[in-house]
């Protein structure tokens, strides 16, 4: 993967860079066919000394990228923006999430100064969502892998930060209507904090991070289909149980004589 500073910053999914960048991302499910992932990015003044005007171009690129994915942005200030991108199911979440954090192309409008590129490490990010329908419910399995080993050492204008974990607070959040069950089948799995139906993972800088959960969501399609069938059945039942058969009425009518 190319060393693009926009990618490096953006691929810090659900990230909070204390002291430099405040980057919060939450994936919110309403049901199996509706949700959004929301990002709140706020830059601190000290970051401008690190990369200058490129960070503002980064915010601009985030807005452009969100609009391409039918998202909305709200610019609080020159240094702060809120982005929300809707999705209509697990497959679309996977597509939009990975496309947003892995922008395609190397257009001039999406690039910044080349001297910054050499200072930023590569970060691999990948989100997978599997869904299985069970009439009224949908079983979801979300897997997220984030490789932060390249952040073991970060160089900033020749100054090496040997312990980036002391200044980087990286977090990933998931909100579902009924909560989620954590799957711990990897040595890189992280145990999240629970707050109601929200799970919050604190990512480990300089390590591989694996997140895997299973959760259930109501299926509007299944519920809607059941209600339609129930409504039709109730109509037929009432028609032929409490009302006379129209064929009987027609036969019983006397013949018309002239």
C-alpha positions in Angstrom: 0.0 0.0 0.0 1.4 3.4 -0.9 2.5 5.8 1.8 -0.2 8.4 1.6 -0.5 10.6 4.7 -4.2 10.9 4.1 -4.5 7.2 4.3 -2.4 7.0 7.4 -4.6 9.4 9.3 -7.9 8.2 7.9 -7.1 4.6 8.5 -6.8 5.2 12.2 -10.4 4.0 12.5 -12.2 5.1 15.6 -9.1 6.9 16.7 -8.4 9.4 19.4 -5.0 11.0 19.1 -4.8 12.9 22.4 -2.8 16.1 22.1 -2.8 16.1 18.3 -5.9 14.8 16.6 -9.2 13.8 18.2 -10.7 11.2 15.9 -13.8 9.3 17.1 -15.7 6.8 14.9 -18.8 4.9 15.8 -20.6 2.3 13.9 -24.3 2.5 14.7 -26.9 -0.1 13.7 -30.6 0.6 13.9 -31.7 -2.7 12.3 -30.4 -5.1 9.7 -31.0 -2.7 6.8 -30.2 0.7 8.3 -27.4 2.4 10.1 -24.5 4.8 9.8 -20.9 5.3 10.9 -20.1 8.7 12.3 -16.8 10.4 12.6 -15.9 13.4 14.7 -12.5 14.9 13.8 -10.9 17.8 15.7 -7.3 19.0 15.1 -5.2 20.6 17.7 -2.9 23.5 17.1 0.2 21.5 17.7 -0.6 19.3 14.7 -0.1 22.1 12.3 3.6 22.3 13.3 3.8 18.6 12.3 2.4 18.8 8.8 1.3 22.4 8.2 -1.5 23.0 5.7 -1.7 19.3 4.7 -3.9 18.5 7.7 -6.5 21.0 6.4 -6.3 19.4 3.0 -6.9 16.1 4.8 -10.1 17.4 6.3 -11.2 18.6 2.9 -10.5 15.2 1.4 -12.6 13.6 4.1 -15.5 15.8 3.2 -15.1 15.0 -0.5 -14.8 11.3 0.2 -17.9 11.3 2.4 -20.0 13.1 -0.3 -19.0 10.4 -2.8 -20.4 7.8 -0.5 -23.7 9.7 0.0 -22.6 11.0 3.4 -23.1 14.3 5.1 -20.6 16.6 6.7 -20.9 19.5 9.1 -17.9 21.8 9.4 -17.8 23.1 13.0 -14.6 25.1 12.4 -11.6 25.1 10.2 -10.1 22.4 12.4 -13.2 20.4 13.3 -15.7 18.3 11.2 -18.4 15.8 11.8 -19.0 13.2 9.1 -21.9 10.7 8.9 -22.2 8.0 6.2 -25.3 5.9 6.0 -25.5 2.2 5.0 -28.4 -0.1 4.2 -27.0 -3.4 5.4 -23.9 -5.2 6.4 -22.7 -5.6 2.8 -23.0 -1.9 2.2 -21.3 -1.1 5.5 -18.4 -3.2 4.5 -18.1 -1.7 1.1 -18.4 1.9 2.2 -16.2 1.6 5.3 -13.3 0.0 3.4 -13.7 2.3 0.5 -13.7 5.4 2.7 -10.6 4.2 4.6 -8.9 3.0 1.4 -9.6 5.7 -1.1 -8.9 4.8 -4.7 -6.8 6.8 -7.1 -4.0 9.2 -6.7 -5.6 12.4 -7.9 -3.9 15.7 -7.2 -6.8 16.9 -5.2 -6.4 13.9 -2.8 -2.7 14.3 -2.3 -0.5 16.4 0.0 3.1 17.4 0.1 5.5 14.6 -0.7 7.8 15.4 2.2 5.1 14.4 4.6 4.5 11.1 2.9 8.0 9.9 3.9 7.3 10.6 7.5 4.1 8.6 7.9 3.9 4.8 8.3 1.6 2.4 6.6 -1.5 1.1 8.4 -3.6 -1.9 7.2 -7.3 -1.7 8.0 -10.1 -4.2 6.9 -13.7 -4.6 8.0 -15.8 -7.7 7.2 -19.5 -8.1 7.9 -21.4 -11.4 7.4 -25.2 -11.6 7.7 -27.6 -14.6 7.9 -31.4 -14.2 7.8 -33.6 -16.1 10.2 -37.1 -14.8 9.3 -37.6 -12.0 11.9 -34.0 -11.7 12.9 -30.6 -11.3 11.2 -27.4 -12.8 12.7 -24.4 -10.5 12.1 -20.8 -11.3 12.5 -18.4 -8.3 12.3 -14.7 -8.7 12.0 -12.3 -5.8 12.1 -8.5 -6.1 11.8 -6.2 -3.1 12.2 -2.4 -3.4 12.0 -0.8 -0.7 14.1 2.7 -2.2 14.3 4.0 0.6 12.1 3.2 3.0 14.9 5.8 1.4 17.2 8.0 4.3 16.1 6.8 7.6 14.7 9.1 10.2 13.3 8.1 13.8 13.4 10.5 16.2 11.7 13.5 14.0 12.7 12.2 13.5 16.3 11.4 9.9 17.1 8.7 9.1 19.6 9.8 5.8 21.2 6.5 5.4 23.1 3.6 6.6 20.9 1.2 4.7 23.2 1.8 7.4 25.8 0.3 10.0 23.4 -2.0 7.9 21.2 -5.4 6.8 22.6 -7.0 4.7 19.8 -10.6 3.6 20.2 -13.3 1.8 18.1 -17.0 1.8 19.0 -20.0 -0.3 18.1 -23.6 0.4 18.9 -26.4 -2.2 18.3 -30.0 -2.3 19.6 -29.5 -5.5 21.7 -25.8 -5.5 22.3 -23.2 -8.0 21.0 -21.3 -11.1 22.0 -17.5 -10.9 21.9 -15.7 -13.7 20.0 -12.2 -14.4 21.4 -10.7 -16.8 18.8 -7.4 -14.9 18.2 -4.4 -14.0 20.3 -4.7 -10.5 19.0 -8.3 -10.1 20.2 -9.1 -7.1 22.4 -11.6 -7.1 25.3 -13.9 -4.1 25.0 -15.6 -2.0 27.6 -19.3 -2.2 27.8 -21.7 0.7 28.3 -25.2 -0.4 27.8 -25.5 -1.6 24.2 -22.3 0.0 23.2 -18.9 -1.7 23.0 -15.7 0.3 23.1 -12.3 -1.1 22.2 -9.0 0.6 23.1 -6.7 -0.3 20.4 -3.1 -1.3 21.1 -0.5 0.9 19.4 2.4 -1.0 17.9 0.4 -4.3 17.7 -2.0 -6.2 15.6 -5.6 -5.6 16.7 -8.4 -8.1 16.0 -12.1 -7.3 16.8 -14.8 -9.9 16.3 -18.4 -9.8 17.6 -21.7 -11.5 16.9 -25.0 -9.7 17.3 -28.6 -10.0 16.3 -30.8 -7.4 14.6 -34.5 -7.2 13.8 -35.3 -7.8 10.1 -37.7 -5.2 8.8 -38.2 -7.3 5.6 -39.1 -10.4 7.5 -41.3 -8.6 9.9 -43.0 -6.7 7.1 -43.6 -9.9 5.1 -45.1 -11.6 8.1 -47.5 -8.7 8.8 -48.6 -8.7 5.1 -49.3 -12.4 5.2 -51.1 -12.0 8.5 -53.2 -9.1 7.2 -54.2 -11.1 4.1 -55.1 -14.2 6.1 -57.1 -12.1 8.6 -59.0 -10.5 5.7 -59.9 -13.9 4.1 -60.8 -15.3 7.4 -63.2 -12.5 8.2 -64.7 -12.5 4.7 -65.6 -16.2 4.6 -66.4 -16.6 8.3 -68.6 -13.6 9.1 -69.9 -12.6 5.7 -72.1 -14.7 3.3 -70.6 -16.2 0.3 -71.3 -14.0 -2.7 -71.8 -17.1 -4.9 -74.6 -18.2 -2.7 -76.2 -14.8 -2.8 -76.1 -14.8 -6.6 -77.7 -18.2 -7.0 -80.5 -17.5 -4.5 -81.6 -14.4 -6.4 -85.0 -15.0 -8.2 -85.1 -15.0 -12.0 -86.2 -11.7 -13.5 -89.4 -12.1 -15.6 -90.8 -9.7 -18.1 
